[in-house]
Amino acid sequence: MPDFGNALYTIVAFVVALSIIVTVHEYGHYIIGRLSGIKAEAFSIGFGPKLISHTDRRGTVWKISAIPLGGYVKFLGDANAASAGVDEAAMSGLSAEERRHTMHGAPLWARAATVAAGPIFNFILSIAIFAGVMMWSGTAIDEPTVGTVVELPGGAGDLRPGDRLIAVAGRPAATYPEIEDAVAKLPSQPTLDWRVARDGQEIDVTGPQLFPPRLAGVAPQSAAYDAGLGAGDVVTAIDGAPIWTFADLQDRVKAADGKPLDLSIWRPAKTGAETLDVTLTPRRTDIPTATGGFETRWLIGATGSFVFEPETRMTTPLEAVTGGARQTWAIVSSSVSALTHMISGKISSCNLRGAIGIAEGSAAAAKGGIDDFIWFIAVLSTAVGFLNLFPIPVLDGGHLMFHLYEGITGKPPSDAVMNFLMAIGLTLVLSMMIFGLWNDLTC
């Protein structure tokens, strides 16, 4: 029963995430097509038999279908839901004016805009979510100031919300880079001596490490996630030896070289903190570098953070949208880099995951809370938009290549060529899906 419950949770989380992304993608096709004068006959979320449907005043049938693994918009004159081929019987009975309202009789600019709108709407969704999260969470003010202190086994020491950090261990540290640089030069120890500005005075206090061995987040399908660790857990010791900083944790994981580690965990809870022991084995992981390449390291799949949440100010709409666009572009560029590195054999092909891996990621994000789940949807939306731009027939990018050919030559590819390329495209897409599923089961 527990396994069944977990599987059901995974499926539901996956379907919800995918349905949101597909709805936005297909609505992009629909609304730009409609604004371009192309009539949509059907808008479906899912494939197969329809479960519920509604016909609007424009004659478009809106429906939810039984197989929730995608969706489509079927425009007037399409031979099928993929807009691959012309329904000659339907087209032959239309006047010249009516043909203008079909996908295949519309001007080239209208067809290209309608096709491109799906991926573009996915990117817009991602940017909007990232921007919304940034506006909700705020932007750290320039002066390092304590907002709230995270829960730790030894408490927050003498640090208080509102404290403005001035120095650490006698080293001036009035900016975040200065603080990080000063702490990095200090030996690992349980506490630090801070100088702070409080209530108009400068005082010396004792507080926790800047980067304690606390897990701020845990990646799905990682060693830490599979061991049951989560955000807020604090690693107090490894193989019986106490650690004080997140850097200590990283060093011990690296030194283990893939051997199992025994971790002592302190976990905060509403009913009182608890301690537990877990054993996990670090995994070789390919991670992107700042220069655009990849490096392979032993990781447990956890991230760290400051001992405090910085005091923030309101993020302006321009900052939020700009930040959202940068985040979306970072996902696209890292995806391109990962694909080229996999093709060249520089990193493992196991980095390409399939539907099972995406479903597990959806469930893990949902279990992490609504914030994590919404963020996951934004990341997945970017991935879907990027994937659909691949110049592969049956995908939007393939259709755009056909339109580009038509724009250059003045005529579309012949039906024979189109059918041949669509068959190749379908084979490539199915092969990629099967390869991803194989990786999900074997990697």
C-alpha positions in Angstrom: 0.0 0.0 0.0 2.8 2.5 0.7 4.3 1.8 -2.7 0.9 2.2 -4.3 0.4 5.5 -2.5 3.8 6.8 -3.6 3.1 5.7 -7.2 -0.3 7.4 -7.2 1.2 10.6 -5.8 3.9 10.5 -8.5 1.4 10.1 -11.3 -0.9 12.8 -10.0 2.0 15.3 -9.6 3.3 14.5 -13.0 -0.2 14.9 -14.7 -0.8 18.2 -12.9 2.6 19.7 -13.9 2.4 18.4 -17.5 -1.3 19.5 -17.9 -0.4 23.1 -16.9 2.5 23.2 -19.3 0.6 21.6 -22.2 -2.3 23.9 -21.7 -0.1 27.0 -21.9 1.8 25.6 -24.9 -1.3 24.7 -26.8 -3.1 28.0 -25.9 -0.1 29.8 -27.5 -0.8 28.0 -30.7 -4.6 28.6 -30.4 -4.6 32.3 -29.5 -2.0 33.4 -32.0 -3.7 31.3 -34.7 -7.0 32.9 -33.9 -5.5 36.4 -34.0 -3.9 35.5 -37.3 -7.2 34.5 -38.8 -6.8 30.7 -38.5 -9.9 28.8 -37.2 -9.3 26.1 -34.6 -11.7 23.1 -34.8 -10.6 21.5 -31.5 -8.5 22.3 -28.4 -7.7 19.1 -26.4 -5.8 18.5 -23.2 -4.9 14.9 -23.5 -5.3 12.4 -26.3 -7.8 9.6 -27.0 -11.5 9.4 -26.1 -12.9 12.7 -24.8 -14.0 12.9 -21.2 -15.7 16.3 -21.2 -16.2 18.8 -23.9 -17.7 22.2 -24.7 -18.2 24.0 -28.0 -17.8 27.8 -27.9 -19.5 30.4 -30.1 -16.6 30.2 -32.7 -17.2 26.5 -33.2 -14.1 25.3 -31.4 -14.5 22.2 -29.4 -12.7 22.4 -26.0 -12.2 19.1 -24.4 -10.3 17.0 -21.9 -9.3 13.6 -23.1 -8.6 10.3 -21.4 -4.8 10.1 -21.9 -3.2 13.0 -20.0 0.2 12.9 -21.8 0.0 16.0 -24.0 -2.5 17.9 -26.0 -3.2 19.5 -29.4 -5.0 22.2 -31.3 -6.5 20.9 -34.6 -6.9 23.8 -37.0 -9.3 23.9 -40.0 -7.9 21.9 -42.9 -5.5 19.8 -40.8 -5.4 16.1 -41.7 -4.6 15.3 -38.0 -3.9 16.7 -34.6 -0.2 17.2 -35.5 -1.0 19.5 -38.4 0.9 17.1 -40.6 -0.8 17.0 -43.9 -3.8 18.5 -45.5 -7.4 17.2 -45.3 -8.0 17.5 -49.0 -11.7 16.5 -48.7 -12.3 19.3 -46.3 -10.2 21.9 -48.2 -11.8 21.1 -51.6 -15.2 22.3 -50.4 -14.0 25.7 -49.2 -14.1 29.0 -51.0 -10.9 31.1 -51.3 -12.0 33.3 -48.4 -12.7 30.2 -46.2 -9.3 28.7 -47.2 -7.7 31.8 -45.7 -8.9 30.6 -42.3 -7.2 27.2 -42.6 -3.7 26.5 -41.4 -2.7 25.5 -44.9 -4.4 28.4 -46.7 -3.2 31.1 -44.4 -0.2 33.3 -45.3 3.2 32.1 -44.4 3.7 34.7 -41.6 0.5 33.5 -39.9 1.4 29.9 -40.0 5.0 30.5 -38.7 3.7 32.8 -35.9 1.1 30.2 -34.9 3.7 27.4 -34.8 6.3 29.4 -32.9 3.7 30.6 -30.3 3.6 27.3 -28.4 7.3 27.3 -27.3 7.3 31.1 -26.8 4.3 30.8 -24.4 6.2 28.1 -22.5 9.1 30.5 -22.1 6.7 33.3 -21.1 5.2 31.0 -18.4 8.7 30.2 -17.1 9.7 33.9 -17.0 6.4 34.8 -15.3 6.8 32.2 -12.6 10.5 33.0 -11.9 9.6 36.7 -11.8 6.7 36.1 -9.5 8.9 34.1 -7.1 11.5 36.8 -7.1 8.9 39.5 -6.3 7.3 37.3 -3.6 10.7 36.5 -1.9 12.2 40.0 -2.4 15.8 41.0 -3.0 18.4 41.1 -0.3 19.3 44.7 0.7 22.9 45.7 -0.1 24.0 45.9 3.6 24.3 42.4 5.0 21.4 42.3 7.6 19.9 39.4 9.4 16.3 38.8 8.6 15.7 35.5 10.4 18.1 32.8 11.6 17.6 29.2 10.6 17.0 26.5 13.1 20.2 24.8 14.3 21.1 22.4 17.1 22.9 25.1 19.1 20.5 27.8 18.3 21.3 31.2 16.8 23.8 32.2 19.5 23.7 36.0 20.0 22.7 36.8 16.5 19.3 38.6 16.3 17.0 39.6 13.5 17.9 43.2 12.4 21.6 42.8 13.1 23.7 44.5 10.4 27.0 42.6 10.0 30.2 44.7 10.1 33.0 42.2 10.8 33.7 38.5 11.4 36.7 37.3 13.5 38.2 40.8 13.4 38.0 41.0 9.6 36.0 43.8 8.1 32.9 42.4 6.3 30.4 45.1 5.4 29.3 43.4 2.1 28.2 39.9 1.3 31.4 39.1 -0.8 33.6 40.4 2.0 31.8 38.2 4.5 32.1 35.1 2.4 35.8 35.8 1.6 36.6 36.4 5.3 34.8 33.2 6.5 36.5 31.1 3.8 39.9 32.0 5.3 38.9 30.9 8.8 39.4 27.3 10.1 36.4 25.1 10.7 35.0 25.7 14.2 31.6 25.6 15.9 31.0 29.3 16.2 32.2 32.7 14.9 32.8 36.0 16.5 30.7 38.6 14.8 30.7 42.4 15.1 27.2 43.8 14.4 25.4 47.1 14.4 22.3 46.8 16.7 20.1 49.5 18.0 22.5 52.2 17.0 25.5 50.6 18.6 28.3 48.3 17.4 28.7 45.2 19.6 30.6 41.9 19.5 28.5 38.7 19.6 29.1 35.0 19.2 27.0 33.3 16.5 26.9 30.2 14.3 29.0 29.5 11.2 28.0 31.5 8.1 27.5 28.2 6.1 26.5 25.6 8.6 26.1 21.9 7.5 22.4 22.4 7.0 20.6 21.2 3.9 18.7 24.0 2.3 17.4 21.8 -0.4 17.7 18.2 -1.7 17.7 17.2 -5.4 15.2 14.6 -6.6 16.7 11.2 -7.4 19.8 12.0 -5.4 21.6 10.0 -2.7 20.3 12.4 0.0 16.7 12.3 -1.3 16.7 8.5 -1.5 18.1 8.4 2.1 15.0 10.4 3.3 16.9 13.7 4.0 15.1 17.0 3.4 15.4 20.7 3.7 16.2 21.8 7.2 18.2 18.7 8.2 21.5 19.5 9.8 24.5 17.0 9.4 26.2 17.1 12.8 28.8 14.3 12.2 30.1 12.0 9.5 31.4 8.6 10.4 31.3 9.7 14.0 33.5 12.8 13.5 31.7 16.2 14.1 31.5 18.8 11.3 30.8 22.5 11.6 30.4 23.9 8.1 28.9 22.9 4.8 32.4 22.9 3.3 33.3 20.2 5.8 30.4 18.1 4.5 31.6 18.7 0.9 35.1 17.8 1.7 34.1 14.5 3.5 31.9 13.6 0.5 34.7 14.2 -1.9 37.2 12.3 0.2 34.9 9.3 0.4 35.4 8.7 -3.3 32.1 6.9 -3.6 32.3 4.9 -0.4 29.2 4.8 1.9 29.0 7.5 4.6 27.3 7.3 8.0 25.6 10.7 8.7 24.3 11.9 12.1 21.3 14.1 11.5 19.6 16.7 13.6 16.1 17.4 12.4 13.8 20.2 13.7 10.2 19.4 14.2 7.1 21.0 15.7 7.0 18.5 18.5 10.7 18.9 19.3 13.9 18.2 17.5 15.0 14.6 16.7 18.2 12.9 15.8 18.7 10.1 13.5 21.5 8.2 11.7 21.5 7.5 8.0 23.9 5.8 5.6 24.2 6.9 2.0 26.6 6.5 -0.9 27.7 9.6 -2.9 27.0 9.4 -6.6 29.1 10.5 -9.5 27.3 13.6 -10.9 28.0 15.8 -13.9 27.5 19.4 -13.0 27.8 22.6 -15.1 30.7 25.0 -14.6 30.7 28.7 -14.8 32.6 28.5 -18.1 29.9 26.5 -19.8 31.5 23.1 -19.5 30.9 20.2 -17.0 32.8 18.5 -14.3 32.2 15.2 -12.7 32.1 15.1 -8.8 31.0 12.9 -6.0 27.8 14.4 -4.6 24.9 13.5 -2.3 22.6 16.0 -4.0 22.1 18.6 -1.3 22.6 22.4 -1.3 23.5 24.7 1.6 22.8 28.3 2.5 23.6 31.2 4.9 22.8 30.7 8.5 20.3 33.5 8.2 17.7 34.7 5.7 18.9 38.2 4.6 16.6 41.1 5.2 15.0 42.0 1.9 13.4 44.8 0.0 10.7 44.7 -2.6 11.9 43.4 -6.0 10.9 45.8 -8.8 8.9 44.4 -11.7 11.8 45.2 -14.1 14.3 43.4 -11.8 11.9 40.4 -11.6 11.3 40.1 -15.3 14.9 40.5 -16.1 15.9 37.9 -13.5 13.2 35.6 -14.8 14.5 35.9 -18.3 18.1 35.3 -17.2 17.0 32.2 -15.3 15.1 30.8 -18.3 18.1 31.5 -20.6 20.4 29.8 -18.1 18.2 26.6 -18.3 18.3 26.7 -22.1 22.0 27.3 -22.4 22.9 24.6 -19.8 20.6 22.2 -21.7 22.4 22.9 -25.0 25.7 22.4 -23.2 24.6 19.1 -21.7 23.4 17.8 -25.0 26.6 18.6 -26.8 28.7 17.1 -24.0 26.6 13.9 -24.1 26.9 13.6 -27.8 30.6 14.1 -27.7 30.9 11.5 -24.8 32.3 14.0 -22.3 29.5 13.3 -19.8 27.3 10.3 -19.2 24.2 9.9 -21.4 22.4 9.1 -18.1 21.9 12.8 -17.8 19.0 12.5 -20.3 15.9 11.3 -18.4 12.6 10.2 -19.6 9.0 10.3 -18.5 9.6 8.3 -15.3 12.4 10.5 -14.3 10.3 13.6 -14.9 7.4 12.1 -13.0 9.6 11.3 -10.0 11.0 14.9 -10.2 7.4 16.2 -10.2 6.5 14.2 -7.1 9.7 15.2 -5.3 9.0 18.9 -6.0 5.4 18.5 -4.8 6.5 16.9 -1.6 8.9 19.8 -1.1 5.9 22.2 -1.0 4.0 24.5 -3.3 7.0 26.8 -3.8 9.2 23.9 -5.0 6.4 22.5 -7.2 5.7 25.9 -8.9 9.5 26.3 -9.5 9.6 22.8 -11.0 6.8 23.7 -13.4 8.7 26.7 -14.6 11.9 24.7 -15.2 9.9 21.9 -17.0 8.1 24.5 -19.1 11.4 25.9 -20.3 12.5 22.4 -21.1 9.3 21.7 -23.1 9.6 24.9 -25.0 13.3 24.2 -25.8 12.6 20.6 -26.9 9.8 21.7 -29.2 12.2 24.0 -31.0 14.4 21.1 -32.1 14.4 21.1 -36.0 12.8 17.7 -36.0 9.6 17.1 -38.1 6.5 16.5 -36.0 7.9 19.1 -33.5 7.3 22.8 -33.8 10.9 23.4 -34.8 10.4 21.0 -37.7 7.4 22.9 -38.9 9.3 26.1 -38.6 12.0 24.6 -40.8 9.4 23.7 -43.4 8.1 27.3 -43.3 11.7 28.6 -43.7 12.1 26.4 -46.7 8.9 27.7 -48.2 10.0 31.3 -47.5 13.2 30.7 -49.4 11.9 28.7 -52.3 8.5 30.2 -52.6 6.7 26.8 -52.2 6.3 24.2 -49.5 8.0 20.7 -49.6 6.1 18.2 -51.7 3.6 15.8 -49.9 6.0 12.9 -50.6 8.9 14.7 -49.0 6.8 16.0 -46.2 5.5 12.5 -45.3 9.0 11.0 -45.5 10.4 13.7 -43.2 7.5 13.4 -40.8 8.1 9.6 -40.5 11.8 10.2 -39.8 10.9 12.9 -37.2 8.4 10.6 -35.5 11.1 7.8 -35.4 13.6 10.2 -33.8 11.1 11.5 -31.2 10.1 7.9 -30.2 13.7 6.8 -30.1 14.5 9.7 -27.8 11.6 8.9 -25.6 12.5 5.2 -25.4 16.2 6.1 -24.7 15.1 8.4 -21.8 12.9 5.6 -20.4 15.8 3.2 -20.6 17.9 5.6 -18.7 15.2 6.0 -16.1 15.2 2.2 -15.5 18.9 1.5 -15.7 21.0 4.5 -14.7 
